[in-house]
Amino acid sequence: MTAPIAEIGRVNTTREISANLWDIEIDAPRISAVTRAWQFAHVRVSGGFDPFLRRPLSIGPIAGDKLRLIFQVRGEGTRLLAAKKSGDPVDLIGPLGHPIQIPDGEGPLIFLSGGIGVVPLLTLDDQLPGKRERIFILGVRSTATIPVSLAEAAERHIQWSSDDGSLGFHGNTVQLLERIVDGLAKNTAPLVIACGPGPMLRGMKSFCLKRRITALVSLEVPMGCGVGACQSCAVPRSDGKGYYLVCKDGPVFDCRDVVLEPGELP
């Protein structure tokens, strides 16, 4: 794994995709050159130390020297980041975390994403070699909360699900996943790769365990340091042997290896 790089990037473009959801393209040639799908950056959102902690953000699609950060404004830190203009500096440390490792197989890859959980899957979609079939699912609450443009979604053949039925399948992502799996040819062995909110991941894990489907899950949790020192991103291991640190051991895990809800504790 490449050692993290400290780099002062420059904002190229910013745009608000939908309500409180932003897409910022940053010129950061050193980090862009070595980042692989599912790695993330630790971003200092201001020029000083207020807010004190950096924000961990998935590194989105990379084009040459430029990378994208797609995020939701949830507090003061992300509000400051969204307010940046073209040419503004952005203090980055990255790439952090382990790149995703795709097990060998011939079955389709099912990308299951909810909200801004789509970001690392966009990068994977760009970087994944070969012609293995991909089925890309993105769930949102409504058309007012889309994290990627409709045009980009169409280019990537993304299948939408929405809670209110305003876009694509009327229902949640796990319901759409079940429908898609039911439509696969007999003896097909898909691999599910998921990133999104906790309820979606728990539902996905339950479904995949029942169907004996291998599933990789990316965990997005609060982080203080991003390198394993503060241990604020600890998640319980399913075998009861302590904890994984999402920043150091992940962020991607086999869903069977991590506890996603208290009832799973051994």
Secondary structure as UniProt FT lines:
FT   STRAND          5..18
FT   TURN            19..20
FT   STRAND          21..27
FT   HELIX           29..34
FT   TURN            37..38
FT   STRAND          40..44
FT   STRAND          55..58
FT   STRAND          62..63
FT   TURN            64..65
FT   STRAND          66..72
FT   HELIX           76..82
FT   TURN            86..87
FT   STRAND          89..96
FT   STRAND          109..114
FT   HELIX           115..118
FT   HELIX           119..127
FT   STRAND          134..140
FT   HELIX           143..145
FT   HELIX           150..155
FT   TURN            156..157
FT   STRAND          158..162
FT   TURN            163..164
FT   STRAND          169..170
FT   HELIX           173..182
FT   TURN            186..187
FT   STRAND          191..195
FT   HELIX           198..211
FT   STRAND          214..218
FT   TURN            232..233
FT   STRAND          234..237
FT   TURN            238..239
FT   STRAND          243..245
FT   HELIX           246..249
FT   STRAND          252..254
FT   HELIX           255..257
FT   HELIX           262..264
//
